Amino acid sequence: MENNKDYKEHLAAVQKSGRALKFVPEDLKTLELCEVAVKEYGRALADVPEELKTRELCEIAVKDSGRNLKYVPKDLKSPELCELAIK
């Protein structure tokens, strides 16, 4: 139950500022929490565990700033995503 309380606190923190994701313990990072953080602050993708990075999540980050392309795993980089980064 304590873990659930911690999770809710971290979720509230990343809803206020996606930058807070870097302070969330790895075992509490979920796809939902990471999505909230990246939607709020695209650069938060840098703090998303590799196994949670999805094409959609990377797209959100790159739409926020083309510079976030550097945090996209090689296997998720596509010509479309690179084009999006340039725009």
N, C-alpha and C positions, 0 to 999 in steps of 0.2 A: 504493500500500500504506500509506503514511503516513496518508492520509485515513481509511482503515479503522481504524487504530489510534486516531486521534483520535476517530472516531465511537464506538468501543467505550468509550473513556474517558468521553465525554460521556454515553453511555447509562448507564454505571455510576453516574455522578454524579446523573442525574435519577431513577434507581431509588432512591437514598438520599434524595433531596430534590427534589421537583418544582420547587422554587424555582430550582434550578440551570439551568432552561431558559433563563432570561434571559441566561446567559453562554455559551450555545451559539452558535457562528457560524451565520448564516442558511443558508449552503450545506450545513451538516450537519444541519439540522432536517428530519426526515422525519416522515411520519405516525406511524410506529411510535414514534419517540422522543417525539413530542408526546403521544401517547396515554399512554405510560408516565408522563410528567410530570403530565398532567392527572389521571390516576387517583390519583396520589400526592398532588397538591396542586391542587385545582380552579382556583385563581386563576391557575395557570400558563397558562390559556387566553389571558390577556392577552399572553403572549409567543409565542403560536402564530401563524405567518404566516397572513394571511387566506385564502390559497389552500389551506391545509391544514385549515381549520376545517370540520368535517362536522357534520351534525345530531347524530350519536351522540356526538361529542366534546363538543359544546356541552351536550348532555343530562347527560353525566358531570359537567361543571363546575357546572352549575346544581343538580344533585342534591347536590353537595358544599356549595354555598352559593348561595342565591337572588341574592346580590349579584353573582355572576359573570355574571348576565344582561347586564350592561353591556358585556361583552366579546364578546357574541354578535353576529355581523353581522346587519344589518336583515333581509336576505333569508332568514335561518335562524330568525328569531323567529316563533313560532307561538303560538296561544292555549294549546296544550298545554304548551309550554315555559314560558310565562308562569305558568300554573297551577302547574307544578312549582316554579318559583322562589318562589311564595307559600307553598308547603308547607314 
